[in-house]
Amino acid sequence: VSPSTPSRITRTVVGLDAFAQVAARQLLVAAAEAVRERGRFRVALAGGSTPRRVHAALLTDERTPASNVEAWDVWFGDERCVPADDVESNYRMADETLFSKLAPPPCVHRVPTELGAPAEIASAYEAELVREFRLRPGEWPIFDLVLLGMGPDGHTASLFPGDPVLGETRRLVVAVRGAKPPPDRVTFTLPVLCAARHVLFLVAGADKAAALRDVLAPGGASRLPAARVRPTPGEVTWLVDDSASRLLPGAE
Ligand code: 6PG
């Protein structure tokens, strides 16, 4: 992760109603390109609540049925260390809002939270990444698309401000005690997020406006976790709704 290398950053500001449709469309474009070029679409989903509406938009997008969903490998950028049927589970949210409604379903790589200890869960998920991406030591998995959210404090996935794991340069998945409940989580590390071909941040809501202004400030000085996701040579798109963008320069 070389902070000096500017990622190709695209910023799209849309109204909340268009937000989900635009996000779904971008995912489907990435999926079509990946399946065409490599036969599989390797995507990591974001947790939290914002993706719900994007999953719903995917189900109503007329392109989805022709998108070879059975060629999608779906991973999670982070997961809470709770049972898969727990209301706080990112897997449960994605299953309820997306996987269970797709026929044929995608190939879902669920985080094995049943293993109990967060460190166990993290190393098991990392081992699955190594196996599925056929990684040699020092190699990073290259996702076609990583969806990410951002918290009001500038966290992304489960990488929280000030957490030493932000400096991780070797492991792919780590266990953290996050500031956002539930605290026990596992998360992709920054090098994994930065190895992606395309990162799509989905940021909606006025409570994100201050962090967004910091993260997108010119010159890239921000040290917030979301600001440090600078895919190289990949690109990052910030899809923000008008209330999250209200403090950005030039916002009316
Ligand atoms: C999580 C997410 C987290 C989320 C942000 C935004 O597991 O909670 O990975 O990083 O994306 O906190 O959450 P909302 O979309 O709910 O605002």
Boltz pocket constraint, residues with backbone or C-beta under 6 A from the ligand:
constraints:
  - pocket:
      binder: B
      contacts: [[A, 46], [A, 47], [A, 48], [A, 49], [A, 50], [A, 51], [A, 78], [A, 79], [A, 80], [A, 90], [A, 148], [A, 149], [A, 150], [A, 151], [A, 155], [A, 156], [A, 157], [A, 158], [A, 180], [A, 202], [A, 204]]
      max_distance: 6.0
